Amino acid sequence: MDGAQKATEPSRTSAYAERACKVLAGGVNSNIRLNEKPYPLCFVRGRGATLEDLDGRTYIDYVLGMGPVILGHDDPRVTDAIVEAVGRGLTFAGQHPDEVEVAERICAAVPSVEMVRCTCSGSEAVHAALRFARAATNRWKVIRFEGHYHGWLDTIYVGERPDEEGPVAPALPGTRGQSPATLQDVLVLPWNNLQALEATAHLYRGQIAAVILEPILCNTGVIPPKPGYVEAIRAVCDRENAMLIFDEVVTGFRVALGGAQSLLGIRPDLTIFGKA
């Protein structure tokens, strides 16, 4: 960061923050930015790995738009392709040849992917995957893990487990206004705990529709699975006829072209990609 101006001095950033608070809830459109002090950062342009804020300060961008800016900002190959596509039209309410080409490329890159369905967000994709798993198995219970993030929709967004709970805990709402009834079929397990996984599978035998996870836990620190842990999850799903869902919104096409599943050598039944 360029230290020519302190962030606490009166600036265009502070003026923007005051203006934003009058019309945006909390002055932001992402709760993550609520904790940025003294004001949420507001950027006006990016080039390569560099960002510039309202006051002309420059930053090295390690966030990359939370994932999608793999090639850096304003890469001419990406910019030219976008401009060319916009020139052909944006919304047709019909099919487009690029849909098939994108799906073919994904299937070629990720061996477990046989068919693709596009959605508008990662949260929506998770919602669709859970519905598909429940429809295919005719079951309702879903296992997820502490610290993993699968979007903010009511049916999967959970709060922290009480410390006094055992290895298998019912899901608790992650925010006010979220009905506990939406999480009655979600079970929360500690990450990298094989005993908890086996205990849950035994306790809810014949009821589990799916196990969903980030194959490499990125949401709360990069915590890879212990050796053999994801293999054990795959084995439990096979034994219980439950679906294994990899949420690769963060890891997909980044840790490897074939996603974390290609590094781990595990084939999930469903995969969620996003941040594109």
N, C-alpha and C positions, 0 to 999 in steps of 0.2 A: 504494500500500500504506500502511496506517495504521502509523506508526512508533512507536506507544505501547509496544510490547514488542519487544525484539530476538529474532530467531529462534534465537539461540544460548542463550538463557536456558532453564532447566528449564520445561517447559510440557506441556500436554496433547498437543501435537504430538510432542514427543520421547518421551513415554510411549507414545503410539500406535505410533511407529516401532519401539520396543523390543518391544512386544507383537506387531506384525505380523511382525517378523523370526523369531519363534518358529514361525509357522505358514504364512507365505507365502514362496515362494522369492525371496530377495533383499529381502523385505519389501514387494514390489510385485507388480502383475500386468501391468506394461508395462515393458520394458527402458528406455524413454525416461526413466522416473522414477528409475532407478538413479543418475543423475548429479545429481539435485537435492540441494543442500547447504544446511545440514547434515543436513536430513531431507527426504524427499519431502513435498510439500504434501498436506494432507488436508482436504478441504472438507466442510462439513456442510449448506450451503444456498447457493442462488443466487437472485438477483432481478434481472431486467433484465440489465445489463452488469456486475453486481457479484457477487463471490463472498465467502463468509465461511468462515474456517478454524476448526479446533477451539478456537483460543485467542481467537476473536472478531476477529481481524485481517481487514480487508477488502481486496479486490483488484479492479482493473478487469480483466475477462476479455477478453483478446485471442485466446485459444485456441479458445473456443466449442466445447468438447467435441471438439476436433480436426475440427470442421466442421459437425455437425448442428444446433447451437443458433443457427440463423440469426436467429430472432426474439427471442433473449435467453432468459434463464432464467425459468421460471414465467410464461410468457405465458398469460393466461387463456383465449385461444382454443385454444391447444394443450392446456392442462391440462383444460379442460372436454370437449374432444373425446376425450381419453384416458379420462377418468372415464366418459364415456358409453359408449365402446367396451368397457371392462372390465365394465361392468354387463350387457353382452349376452353375455359369455363370452369366454374367451381362446383356447382350443385345441380345435378340432373334428375334426382329422384328415380334413378335407374341404375343398371349395372354399368361398369366401366372396364375396359380391357386391363387396366393396371391392377385391378383387384386380383385377377387370376395370376398375373405375373408375380405380384408380391407373395401370394399364397404358394406358388410353385417354388419360389426362392426360399421361403421359410421351410417348406417340406424338405427341400434339398439340403438345407443347412442343419436341420434338427431331425435326426432319424426317428424319434418317437412321434413326430407330428405327421399325421396322415391326411387330416382335413383341417381347414381353418375357418373360423367365424370371426369377423371383425366387429368390434364394438367401439364405443366413443371414449372409454376410460378404463383404467385398470380396475377400479371398483366395480364397474359394470361387468367386466370380464370375469371377475371373481364370482359375482352374483350368478352369472350364467353357468359357470362351471359347477357351482354347488347345486344349482337346480338340475343340471344334467346328471350329476352323480346320484342325486336322490331319486330322479326319475328312473335311471337305469337300474338301481339296486332295490327300489321300492322300500328304502329305509330313510331315517331322518337324522340320526346322530352324525355329527362332524367333529373330528379331533383337530385341534390346532395347538400351537405352542406359544408360550410366553415370549413376549418381545417381538414376535413376527408381525408384520403389517400386511393386511390384505384389504386395504381400503377402509372407508369410513361409513359404509352402509350398516344399518342397524343389525342385520342378521349375522355379522361377523366381527364388528368392531367391539373390542372388549377392554375392560379396565384391568388394573393390576389385581392379581390374586391375593387374598388375605394370607399373611405369613403363617397363620396357624393351620391353614388348609393342608391336607395330605397331598400325595403326588397326583391325585385326580381331583380336579375342582370344577364346579359348575362355572360357567362364564358369567361375569358381572358387566353391566353396562359401562361403557367407557366415557359417557358424558351424560349430563342432565338432559332430560327430554327423550331419552332412549328407553323404550319399554323393555323391562326384563323378559317379557313373554317372547320377544323376538330372538332371545338367546337360549331358550330352554333346551334346545337340542345341540348346543355347542359345548364341547368339553375342552378345558384348557390344561395342557400338560407342560411341565418344565422341559426345556430344551436339553438334549443330550442325555436324557435319563431313560435308559432302556427298561429299567424296572417299572417305571410309571407307565410306559407304553404297553408292556405286557399285562400289567394289572388292569389297565383300562380295556384292553382288548378282551380279557377274560370276563370282566364285570359286565361289559355291554355286548357280549357275543351275539351275533345275529342282528345287531341293531345299527352297526356303523356303516354309513354310506360312503364316507370319504375321510382321508387324512390329508390336510392341506398344510404346506410349509414353504418357507423360503429355503431352498436346498443349501444355501450358504446364508446364514442369518446376517443381513446387512442393516436392517432397520435400527437396531440398538447395538451397534458395533459389529465389526466383521468377525463373526464367531462361526467357524466352519464346523460341520458335524464331526463328532469323534469317529475314529476308524471303525467301520462296521455298523455305525448307527443308522445311516440312511438305508443300507442293505437290510437291516432288521425291520425298518418301517416297510420296505417293499415286501418283505417276507410276510409280515403281519397282514398287509393288505391282500396278498395272494391267498393266504390261509383263510381270511375272513370274507373273501369276495367283496372287498371294499375298494374304492378307487383311490389311487395315489395322485394327488394334484400338486404339481410344482408351480409355485408363484415365482416366475422368473422376470417380473417387471423390472427388477434392478439388475439381476445377473445375466439375463438373456442377451446374447450377442456381445457381451462386454467381457466377462471373465474368459469367454471363448466364443467363437462363432456359433457353436452348437449349444451354448449356455452352460450352466453349472452341471447339468445332467451329463454332458459329454466329458467333463473333467472327472465326475464321480463315477461314471460308468453305470448309471442307474436310468432305467427307462420308465418314466411316469405314464399314467394313463391319460392325464390331461395336463397341459402346460398353459400358463398365462404369461403373455408378453405385453409390454406397454412402454410408455415413456418415449414413443417414437415420434 
